[in-house]
Amino acid sequence: MTSLDTAKEPLVLDARQLRIAREAQADDGRLDRAAAELGLPSEDAALQAVCATLGLELVDLANYDVDLSLLHEFDVKLIHRYSIFPIGRQDGSIIVATKDPFDLHALDAVGASTGVGVTPVVAAPDELNKLIKSNLGVGAETIDGLMAQREDAGGIEVLDELEWDQSEDAAMAQEASVVRLVNEILSEAVEARTSDIHLECQAKGMKLRYRIDGVLQRQPLPPELNRFQAAILSRLKIMAKMNIAEKRVPQDGRIKLRVSGREVDIRVSMIPMLHGEGVVMRVLDKDKMNFSLKGIGMDEDIYNQFQKLITLPHGIILVTGPTGSGKTTTLYSALNEIKNEENKIITTEDPIEYQLDGINQIQVHHKVGLTFAASLRAILRHDPDVVLVGEIRDQETAENAIQASLTGHLVFSTLHTNDAAGAFMRLVDMGVEPFLVSSTVEGVMAQRLVRTLCRECCEAYEPSKDELPDDFPMDLMREQGAQIFRPVGCRACRNAGYSGRVGLYELLRANEEIRNLATERMSSTIIKKAAIKAGMQSLRHNGWKKVLEGRTSVDEVLRVSKED
């Protein structure tokens, strides 16, 4: 049996301290709040002290060889009712892990159910919850109809008032077990730092995937979930204020939740597909966002140059990159950097992803004619100093943005181009006169997001020449004495090897040569060469810099950028 390693003998609690720990465990199932009152630094230390006092063993489930064959002969309902898990056998009895060392009733129930002796051990609550979810799936307790044990609906509160009709679909969607199941999926996604939840209806049943750090990761689901498919979709429609009866056309909606005390917005998109409606939910957790240019990983030299651009009195500043490359975060960070009581900032967005204090935001509404172009014309009558246009998609919006910059406004916007130099030709291709583009665009930031290596498990290695691309700066690596790291995977990063993301940036500042090239309709390749000659650092070069700093891996840079 693998016990949790301790640096020194744990404290043995007296009767008063033991009562404090028992009351805390009964109150919310954890000892983290009681740790300080017990004079201990953490929940782990409090758990060790309780186990030492009660003569119970504390095990590290992350390093324990769990015997999963026991699940075949174990009543799964007991696992969810009492938050326990059978992990092995010992001298004819079953070793059962629990997070509540005071719950003798759970052990009695297991003994009565199995007819054999029970050897209790204690595990950290988070590790036990991971073990249950990884083997029984997200929301498995709901499938067994065990909602009576937990009336808190998964720690989720829907902030909008919900409305539904008297149809059979609505009645199914409002059953306690379905409500709990949907809440479990949403709360698990928020806790896992998920940006998008993909719920897909396929021939073999439902598939759930979370996009974490830009990469989709499949989540285990119990097979019994498939019979709840219609009810789950109906529940999501009710929460997102969609038409619950409409299953033939795409629908969009929004859910406002409070999860573990944090307000979270979820954008919901449903599209009819072959085996049922597909659902993608974008999770917008403002409390987790850091809208500062330095906070998003911008290098000091690029930050200093970008800072000069965003404080110009007028002109156009563009941020380019594919969907999901962090363009909105960069723009919001820039606005946060320059907002004050002396300037007025107005944005027009589709959709508004985050509400920003001190900034006036307009939601585009195409059905009533409130497009980017129309809202931009209206914005200019509101005496703004700085304008943000969510995206330049057409000639009318592009021309209005240029007119705004010519009349003394600083305009921020986004474009979909592969690199910074391509922005000039993209605007010309939309039908804008080249001399207007060259005279108004002050700078273009191209960006990508790469996953950062998990600091707990990444390892240094010596790559062979064949493992590195031709443009990797080997000479610079030797000159700096730098090491290259690669991902390994551990419990801290869910075995992904990565935790979090950082931006790669390519900042092009327009100079006289670049403006002349744009006026002459020169290709983006020629403009890029002129920009690099003037000191621009390419996306790829910025990526290699972060590899040499030990922040990301070679594979990540290759995944998001191409050779210059």
Disulfide bonds with the S-S distance in Angstrom:
none
